[in-house]
Amino acid sequence: FGKLLLESPVAEAVCSRFDLIFVDEYQDTNALQGAIVRLLKPDGRGVTVVGDEAQSIYAFRGTTVTNMLDFPRQYDPPATVLTLEENYRSVQLS
């Protein structure tokens, strides 16, 4: 799939079909998956990724937290990073 996105006629046909791309658990993507996101939206417009580099647990499957860490700098201008400081998944019991 990645090679197809390098060929102009195919790339234009495929990329034009997607206005928005959302990737959850981006810290657990591999290099090819990260490259596909960049090929689908080279300018980064409409791309949203969510993840937590501290929870990258699938390196044994070939994932790389580098996708998450380097994401902002892959675009010009750099992507905006929003950090959630509050834990919304769980609360401490009194």
Protein Blocks (a to p, Z undefined) as FASTA:
>chain_A
ZZmmmpmklmmmmmmmpmbdcdehkllccfklmmmmmmmmmnopopacdddfklccklmn
opafklmmmmmmmpccdddddddfbdfkbccdZZ
